[in-house]
């Protein structure tokens, strides 16, 4: 693995005091996960906690007939495996890599031991959980009360916040699966954004040309999630310098 990668590129790990971080460091292992990789499946016992340093992981709910809908997206601001320290061990959701991901994984037993001690590790993980709950709740509100155009803008912005540039590799069919809507609806909404000069779409590659315009078209759900995440997990100067 390249030497330039460091656990401190993850916002949760960057937030920890030096002593707590050093105690976790020997147990952290860098792993790479490609597009479509399943981090965990519904009902699967979780063996590791994952701290992404780049890429995006989608938390999905899959119905019995195979339909799916995205509950939240997680990047370097967070972690995958909340059930491990919330007492559940398993979860009815799936976690799937949406954009090629590098992450540091921590064995479940190590995480549980540190969480049980309380202190900074427990506090920052609970703060992230609150931010995640906010995102899941806001997604439910958005899907119920806002137009598909607004939902698509919210989804694009949340994804872009977790990527290094304005390009997102994603087909319209996959976006429809994430939003739990018909592909035709996504095609129409994306077409409007493209005609208005906000995005460019070509062969599965979405390029955002006017982010400010996209933010104006999005509903308030994006700013609610963004502000709550920034409040609970502020970017540290150390983490920003290591990106």
WOLIN-V380697 format. One record per backbone hydrogen bond with DSSP energy under -0.5 kcal/mol. NH is the residue of the N-H (numbers start at 1). CO is the residue of the C=O. E is the energy in kcal/mol with one decimal. If there is no record, write none. Layout:
nh->NH co->CO e->E
nh->NH co->CO e->E
This chain:
nh->5 co->2 e->-1.1
nh->9 co->6 e->-2.1
nh->10 co->7 e->-2.1
nh->11 co->76 e->-3.4
nh->14 co->10 e->-2.4
nh->15 co->11 e->-1.2
nh->15 co->12 e->-0.5
nh->16 co->12 e->-0.8
nh->21 co->17 e->-2.5
nh->22 co->18 e->-2.6
nh->23 co->19 e->-1.4
nh->24 co->20 e->-1.4
nh->25 co->21 e->-2.1
nh->26 co->22 e->-0.7
nh->27 co->24 e->-2.0
nh->28 co->24 e->-0.6
nh->28 co->25 e->-1.3
nh->29 co->105 e->-1.9
nh->31 co->103 e->-3.1
nh->33 co->101 e->-3.2
nh->36 co->97 e->-2.6
nh->37 co->34 e->-2.3
nh->39 co->37 e->-0.7
nh->39 co->95 e->-2.6
nh->40 co->95 e->-1.2
nh->43 co->91 e->-3.4
nh->44 co->41 e->-2.0
nh->46 co->89 e->-2.1
nh->49 co->106 e->-2.6
nh->50 co->80 e->-2.3
nh->51 co->104 e->-2.8
nh->52 co->50 e->-0.6
nh->53 co->102 e->-3.2
nh->54 co->102 e->-1.4
nh->55 co->162 e->-0.6
nh->56 co->99 e->-1.7
nh->57 co->74 e->-2.7
nh->58 co->96 e->-3.4
nh->59 co->72 e->-2.9
nh->60 co->58 e->-0.6
nh->60 co->94 e->-2.7
nh->61 co->69 e->-2.5
nh->63 co->67 e->-2.9
nh->66 co->63 e->-1.7
nh->69 co->61 e->-1.6
nh->70 co->178 e->-4.2
nh->71 co->59 e->-3.5
nh->72 co->59 e->-1.2
nh->74 co->57 e->-2.6
nh->78 co->75 e->-1.9
nh->80 co->50 e->-2.6
nh->84 co->81 e->-1.7
nh->85 co->82 e->-1.2
nh->86 co->82 e->-0.9
nh->87 co->83 e->-0.5
nh->88 co->83 e->-1.5
nh->89 co->83 e->-1.6
nh->90 co->88 e->-2.1
nh->94 co->60 e->-2.8
nh->95 co->40 e->-2.2
nh->96 co->58 e->-2.5
nh->97 co->37 e->-2.7
nh->98 co->56 e->-2.4
nh->99 co->56 e->-1.8
nh->101 co->33 e->-3.2
nh->102 co->54 e->-1.4
nh->103 co->31 e->-2.5
nh->104 co->51 e->-2.4
nh->105 co->29 e->-2.8
nh->105 co->103 e->-0.5
nh->106 co->49 e->-2.8
nh->108 co->47 e->-2.6
nh->111 co->107 e->-2.1
nh->112 co->108 e->-2.6
nh->113 co->109 e->-1.9
nh->114 co->110 e->-2.0
nh->115 co->111 e->-2.7
nh->116 co->112 e->-2.4
nh->117 co->113 e->-0.7
nh->117 co->114 e->-0.5
nh->118 co->115 e->-1.7
nh->122 co->118 e->-0.8
nh->123 co->119 e->-2.2
nh->124 co->120 e->-2.5
nh->125 co->121 e->-1.9
nh->126 co->122 e->-2.1
nh->127 co->123 e->-2.1
nh->128 co->124 e->-2.2
nh->129 co->125 e->-2.0
nh->130 co->126 e->-2.1
nh->131 co->127 e->-2.1
nh->132 co->128 e->-2.7
nh->133 co->129 e->-2.7
nh->134 co->130 e->-2.1
nh->135 co->131 e->-2.0
nh->136 co->132 e->-2.6
nh->137 co->133 e->-2.8
nh->138 co->134 e->-2.6
nh->139 co->135 e->-2.2
nh->140 co->136 e->-1.9
nh->141 co->137 e->-2.0
nh->142 co->138 e->-2.7
nh->143 co->139 e->-2.6
nh->144 co->140 e->-1.3
nh->145 co->141 e->-2.6
nh->146 co->142 e->-2.2
nh->151 co->147 e->-2.4
nh->152 co->148 e->-2.8
nh->153 co->149 e->-2.0
nh->154 co->150 e->-2.5
nh->155 co->151 e->-2.6
nh->156 co->152 e->-2.6
nh->157 co->153 e->-2.4
nh->158 co->154 e->-2.5
nh->159 co->155 e->-2.0
nh->160 co->156 e->-2.7
nh->161 co->157 e->-2.0
nh->162 co->159 e->-1.4
nh->163 co->160 e->-1.8
nh->168 co->206 e->-2.9
nh->170 co->168 e->-1.0
nh->170 co->204 e->-2.7
nh->175 co->171 e->-2.0
nh->176 co->172 e->-2.4
nh->177 co->173 e->-1.9
nh->178 co->174 e->-2.3
nh->179 co->175 e->-2.6
nh->180 co->176 e->-1.3
nh->181 co->176 e->-2.2
nh->186 co->182 e->-1.4
nh->187 co->183 e->-2.6
nh->188 co->184 e->-2.2
nh->189 co->185 e->-2.3
nh->190 co->186 e->-3.0
nh->191 co->187 e->-1.9
nh->192 co->188 e->-1.8
nh->193 co->189 e->-1.9
nh->194 co->190 e->-2.3
nh->195 co->191 e->-2.6
nh->196 co->192 e->-1.8
nh->197 co->194 e->-1.5
nh->198 co->193 e->-2.6
nh->199 co->193 e->-0.9
nh->200 co->207 e->-2.3
nh->202 co->205 e->-2.1
nh->205 co->202 e->-1.6
nh->206 co->168 e->-3.1
nh->206 co->204 e->-0.6
nh->207 co->200 e->-2.9
nh->207 co->205 e->-0.5
nh->208 co->166 e->-2.5
nh->208 co->206 e->-0.5
nh->209 co->198 e->-2.4
nh->209 co->207 e->-0.6
nh->210 co->198 e->-1.8
nh->214 co->210 e->-1.8
nh->215 co->211 e->-2.5
nh->216 co->212 e->-1.7
nh->217 co->213 e->-1.4
nh->218 co->214 e->-1.2
nh->222 co->219 e->-1.0
nh->223 co->219 e->-0.5
nh->224 co->220 e->-2.2
nh->225 co->221 e->-2.2
nh->226 co->222 e->-2.7
nh->227 co->223 e->-2.7
nh->228 co->224 e->-1.9
nh->229 co->225 e->-2.2
nh->230 co->226 e->-2.1
nh->231 co->227 e->-2.1
nh->232 co->228 e->-2.3
nh->233 co->229 e->-2.8
nh->240 co->236 e->-2.3
nh->241 co->237 e->-1.9
nh->242 co->238 e->-1.1
nh->242 co->239 e->-0.6
nh->243 co->240 e->-1.0
